[in-house]
Amino acid sequence: MTIPAIIWDVDGTLVDTAEHHFRAWARFAAEIGRPFTRADFAATFGMRNPEILRKLFEPDADDALCAKWGEQKENHYRASVRDEGTQLLPGVARLLKEFADRGWPQAVGSSAPQGNLDLLLSVTNTRGYFGAVVTGDDVKRGKPDPEVFLTAAAQLGADPRRCVVFEDAAAGVEAARAGGMKCVAVTFVGHHPADKLRAAGADIVVGSLDEITAEQVAALV
């Protein structure tokens, strides 16, 4: 049997940080005098900050402005996580341990900045599970481009064809498929409905990761 390599998205998949992010974006938008709605949030969830900023606020923003605005937003986000904390989503702790016990390599492939992931992996005490952590700061192109997942696979020394990505966003599912990987999508946080995740190319869609077994994951590759 082929041993799968597991690549985890973080926000909405490993942990539920949606409200932290929404409040941070809303505060940032208010600071620059722009609106920000729940619809804006849903339409851009899973993208890197530069793509979000150019899509919603300033199409011609250069890299320097994106970096400045992105850090402004992330300062709000990290303060919220530090103040209120966050927890692993249902099924995640079990799967992390099961995959580790089977000797399956695991990585993070996230659009989030390095500082956010450092904080989240520390708060949830999960850093030790991952042989690689690839962030939005490590790539030039965000999801749905597969760069973040391909980089994670390379750092694990894994063939993309035996990688299984865990995602909750359509852009992430599309990125996994574009990289030649299998994908398990979860609707628990509710950013995207099951039909949209299936249309994006997810191999398995579940309401909660409590519904997934290691045997189902292994069968994908």
N, C-alpha and C positions, 0 to 999 in steps of 0.2 A: 504494500500500500504506500502511495506517495504521501510524504509528510508535508502538510500544509504550513505555510508561513502566514502569520496573522498580522494584518495592519489595521490599527484602530484609528478612526476619527475620534475626536475628543468631545467637543461641544455638541450636546444632544445625543451622543452615542455612549461615551464613557461616563459622562456626568451631565446633569441638567443645569446649565448656566444661562439659560435663555433670558430669564428676567434680569440677571446681572447685566447681560449684554444690552438688552432693550433699554434699561434705565441709563446705562452709560451712553448709548447713542442718543437718547432723548436729551440728556444733559448737555452733551456736546453740541447737538443741533441748536438747542436753545442759546448756547454761548455764542454761536456764530449767526444767530438770528434766522435759522431755517426750520421748516417743519420736519417732523419725523413721525411716521405712523406705523401701526402694526403691520399694515400691508407692505410698507417699505422694508420693514424688518424681515418679514417672511420671504419677500422677493430676493433678498440679498444674503440670507443666512447661509453660511458655509463658504462665502467668498472671502478673499483677502481684503484687508482694509483699503489698499489703493483702488481696487476695483469698485468697492462700495462707495468710496468717497467720490470717485469720478462718475459713477452711475447716478448717485443721488444728489450730490452737492456742487461739484465743479468739474465738468467734463474735461477741461483743459489743465487741471491741476498738475503741476510738475512733481517730480519725486520728492523734492525738498518740502513742498507744502503737504503732500500726502504723509510724509514722515512726521511732520509737526502735528498735523491734525490727528493722525493715527495715535500718536503718543498721548495726546490730550484725551482722546476717548478711552484709551487703555488705562490711563491713570484712574479714571472714574471706575472702570471695570474692576481693576485689581483691588481698589479700596473697598468695593462692594463685597468681593469674595473674602477678603481678609476680615471684614466686619461680620459677615453673615455665614461664611463657610459654604461648603457644597458637599454632596454625597454621591457615591457611585450609583448609577441607575440599576434597576432590578436585573438580576442575572449576570451583571458584569463581574462581580467579585468571584462568583463560582467559575465562570468561563476563564478568567485570567489564571486562576489556580489550576483548573483542569488542563488548559493548554500547556502551562508550565510543567505540570507533572508528567505530561506526555513528551516533553522535550521539544515542543513546537516553538520555533523562534517567533517573537512578537515585537512589533514596532508601533510607534505612533506616527501618523501622517496627517498633520493638521494645518489648517490655514492660519491658526492663531500665532501671534508673536512668541518668541522664546520666553519672555518674562511671564506671560500668562501660563504657558505650559509648565514652567518651573514651579510656579505657585500651585497650580492644580495637582500636579503629580506629588508635590510635597504634602498638600492638605489631605489627599486621598491615600497617601502612603503606597503608591503603586509604581514608583520609578524603577524599582528593582525587577519588574517583570519585563522591561523593554530593552532589547539589544540595540535599538536605534530610536531616536526621537528626532523627527524631521518637522520643522516649523515653517510658518509662512516667511520667516526671515531667511530661510535656506534656499528658497526657490525664486525664480523670476516670474513664473506664470502660475496663477492660482487655478483651483478647480473651476470649471470642468477639465482643464488641462491635466494630464496624468502625472506631471513632473513630480509632485510631492510624493505620490505613491511609488513611482519608479525609483526615486531617490531612496526611499525607505527600503525597498526591495534590494537595491544595490548594496546598501549598508548592512543588510542582513546576509548578503551573499545568496539571495533567493532568486530563482527563476520567476518572473512575473506570472507565468502560467500556473504556478502552484501557490500563488498568493490569494488569500481570501480577505477582502476588505470589509470592515464593519462600518456602516454609515447610516445617517439619518436624513441627509439632504440630497435632492435630485442632482445637484452639481457634483457632489461627491460620488454618487453612483455612476454618473457619466464619466467621471475621471477614472474610476476603477475599470470600467469597461474599455475605455480608450487605452488603458495600459495593459490590456489583455488579461485582466484579473477577474476572479469571481467576486460576487458581492452579496453580503447579507445586509438588508436594510431594516431599520426598526422605526416604527411610527409612534413610540411611546410619548415623546415630547410633543409631537403633533405639528411639526413644521410643514411636513408634506404628507398627503394622504397616500394610502397604499397603491392606488392606481397610478399615481404620478411616479412613484418609486419604481413600480414595475415597468412603466413606459420608458423610464430612464435606463432600464436594463438590469435591475436587481434580479439575482437568481432566486433568492428567498426573501420574502417580506413577512415580518412578524410584528405583533403589537408590542411585545416585550422580549428582551433577550432571555428571560426565564423560559421561553418556548423553544430555545435552540439547544441542541446537544452537540458534543464534540463529534459524534459519529456523523451527524448531518453535515458538519463543516468538512470533515475528511472526505465525505462522498462527493463534494463539489470538485475536488481535484484528482 
